[in-house]
Amino acid sequence: MSQADVIAEALEALERREFWAAVDAGYERLRQDPEAWSDYVNERDEWVSARLVDAQE
């Protein structure tokens, strides 16, 4: 593995870590607002329980 490959992998790992840290921070901010968190949970639950419809039905 070349030095450039090692650096590229390290940068990708750093970007993933920063991305997920930002996602976690966003969820934490959302949880701090009870009304917004409730809205989010309700919408999420609607999506989770939504029936997928076959286009041929």
C-alpha positions as protocol buffer text, in pm:
chain_id: "A"
residue {
  index: 1
  type: MET
  ca { x: 0 y: 0 z: 0 }
}
residue {
  index: 2
  type: SER
  ca { x: 142 y: 334 z: -99 }
}
residue {
  index: 3
  type: GLN
  ca { x: 176 y: 634 z: 125 }
}
residue {
  index: 4
  type: ALA
  ca { x: -90 y: 810 z: -84 }
}
residue {
  index: 5
  type: ASP
  ca { x: -331 y: 517 z: -25 }
}
residue {
  index: 6
  type: VAL
  ca { x: -270 y: 533 z: 350 }
}
residue {
  index: 7
  type: ILE
  ca { x: -338 y: 906 z: 352 }
}
residue {
  index: 8
  type: ALA
  ca { x: -653 y: 865 z: 140 }
}
residue {
  index: 9
  type: GLU
  ca { x: -787 y: 597 z: 376 }
}
residue {
  index: 10
  type: ALA
  ca { x: -708 y: 812 z: 679 }
}
residue {
  index: 11
  type: LEU
  ca { x: -890 y: 1108 z: 526 }
}
residue {
  index: 12
  type: GLU
  ca { x: -1193 y: 894 z: 442 }
}
residue {
  index: 13
  type: ALA
  ca { x: -1201 y: 761 z: 798 }
}
residue {
  index: 14
  type: LEU
  ca { x: -1180 y: 1116 z: 934 }
}
residue {
  index: 15
  type: GLU
  ca { x: -1462 y: 1230 z: 706 }
}
residue {
  index: 16
  type: ARG
  ca { x: -1682 y: 940 z: 820 }
}
residue {
  index: 17
  type: ARG
  ca { x: -1609 y: 1016 z: 1184 }
}
residue {
  index: 18
  type: GLU
  ca { x: -1689 y: 1386 z: 1136 }
}
residue {
  index: 19
  type: PHE
  ca { x: -2007 y: 1303 z: 944 }
}
residue {
  index: 20
  type: TRP
  ca { x: -2140 y: 1073 z: 1217 }
}
residue {
  index: 21
  type: ALA
  ca { x: -2037 y: 1319 z: 1490 }
}
residue {
  index: 22
  type: ALA
  ca { x: -2244 y: 1587 z: 1310 }
}
residue {
  index: 23
  type: VAL
  ca { x: -2539 y: 1346 z: 1281 }
}
residue {
  index: 24
  type: ASP
  ca { x: -2515 y: 1268 z: 1654 }
}
residue {
  index: 25
  type: ALA
  ca { x: -2497 y: 1639 z: 1739 }
}
residue {
  index: 26
  type: GLY
  ca { x: -2802 y: 1707 z: 1523 }
}
residue {
  index: 27
  type: TYR
  ca { x: -3003 y: 1438 z: 1699 }
}
residue {
  index: 28
  type: GLU
  ca { x: -2893 y: 1574 z: 2036 }
}
residue {
  index: 29
  type: ARG
  ca { x: -3009 y: 1926 z: 1940 }
}
residue {
  index: 30
  type: LEU
  ca { x: -3339 y: 1780 z: 1823 }
}
residue {
  index: 31
  type: ARG
  ca { x: -3384 y: 1594 z: 2153 }
}
residue {
  index: 32
  type: GLN
  ca { x: -3335 y: 1922 z: 2341 }
}
residue {
  index: 33
  type: ASP
  ca { x: -3660 y: 2053 z: 2186 }
}
residue {
  index: 34
  type: PRO
  ca { x: -3940 y: 1826 z: 2312 }
}
residue {
  index: 35
  type: GLU
  ca { x: -4192 y: 1942 z: 2052 }
}
residue {
  index: 36
  type: ALA
  ca { x: -3950 y: 1901 z: 1761 }
}
residue {
  index: 37
  type: TRP
  ca { x: -3839 y: 1561 z: 1894 }
}
residue {
  index: 38
  type: SER
  ca { x: -4201 y: 1448 z: 1921 }
}
residue {
  index: 39
  type: ASP
  ca { x: -4268 y: 1562 z: 1565 }
}
residue {
  index: 40
  type: TYR
  ca { x: -3961 y: 1376 z: 1444 }
}
residue {
  index: 41
  type: VAL
  ca { x: -4053 y: 1055 z: 1626 }
}
residue {
  index: 42
  type: ASN
  ca { x: -4410 y: 1067 z: 1498 }
}
residue {
  index: 43
  type: GLU
  ca { x: -4297 y: 1119 z: 1139 }
}
residue {
  index: 44
  type: ARG
  ca { x: -4032 y: 848 z: 1170 }
}
residue {
  index: 45
  type: ASP
  ca { x: -4289 y: 605 z: 1306 }
}
residue {
  index: 46
  type: GLU
  ca { x: -4523 y: 684 z: 1017 }
}
residue {
  index: 47
  type: TRP
  ca { x: -4246 y: 602 z: 768 }
}
residue {
  index: 48
  type: VAL
  ca { x: -4149 y: 285 z: 952 }
}
residue {
  index: 49
  type: SER
  ca { x: -4506 y: 159 z: 960 }
}
residue {
  index: 50
  type: ALA
  ca { x: -4593 y: 274 z: 607 }
}
residue {
  index: 51
  type: ARG
  ca { x: -4709 y: -5 z: 382 }
}
residue {
  index: 52
  type: LEU
  ca { x: -4501 y: -35 z: 72 }
}
residue {
  index: 53
  type: VAL
  ca { x: -4724 y: -57 z: -232 }
}
residue {
  index: 54
  type: ASP
  ca { x: -4629 y: -264 z: -530 }
}
residue {
  index: 55
  type: ALA
  ca { x: -4651 y: -48 z: -842 }
}
residue {
  index: 56
  type: GLN
  ca { x: -4833 y: -330 z: -1020 }
}
residue {
  index: 57
  type: GLU
  ca { x: -5121 y: -345 z: -772 }
}
